[in-house]
Amino acid sequence: MPQTFEHAELKFLYPENWKIIEQQNDSAICQSVTLQNEGTILWSVYRYDGQMDTEELIGQAVRAIHTEYEDHEETANYQINVGDEELVGIRMFFNYLDFILCMTAVTIFKNDATYMFVIQAESREYDENEIIFQALATSLLNNA
């Protein structure tokens, strides 16, 4: 049975075996929540009021990865379709210990807000759960 996250302007369904590990709702600029599964997945959404510079938001996510991990490869253009919506951004792969990790950062402007989804996981687990990431984004955007 899915769980519901609902706080301020963020509302979505998520898998019952995932847990909320971080939440920021006190900022007038950005609301965010991060979920983690039992494996390596970290799924975060950031909601900004109004239209933000999406290239700068994605650049911040990329810089954070560059700061933390040295060995990485970027794919400049990445897009996913969530229902009728197209989310655009970047996809990166990087090495950590014995793992190849995948990180995507995609954005969309909808209903006077900018959303950025940042997903990080071991590459095989990422591929196996991509449909769940789309379901999470669909649930959130349908409630936007």
BELMOQUI-V505717 format. One record per backbone hydrogen bond with DSSP energy under -1.0 kcal/mol. NH is the residue of the N-H (numbers start at 1). CO is the residue of the C=O. Records with the same first field share a line. If there is no record, write none. Layout:
# BELMOQUI-V505717
NH=CO + CO
This chain:
# BELMOQUI-V505717
3=14
5=12
7=10
10=7
12=5
14=3
18=15
19=36
21=34
22=34
24=32
31=47
32=24
33=45
34=22
35=43
36=19
37=41
42=120
43=35
44=118
45=33
46=116
47=31
48=114
50=112
54=52
57=53
58=54
59=55
60=56
61=57
62=58
63=59
64=60
65=61
66=62
67=63
68=64
69=65
73=93
75=91
78=89
80=87
82=85
85=82
87=80
88=107
89=78
90=105
91=75
92=103
93=73
94=101
95=71
96=99
99=96
101=94
102=121
103=92
104=119
105=90
106=117
107=88
108=115
110=113
114=48
115=108
116=46
117=106
118=44
119=104
120=42
121=102
123=100
126=122
127=123
128=124
129=125
133=129
134=130
135=131
136=132
137=133
138=134
139=135
140=136
141=137
142=138
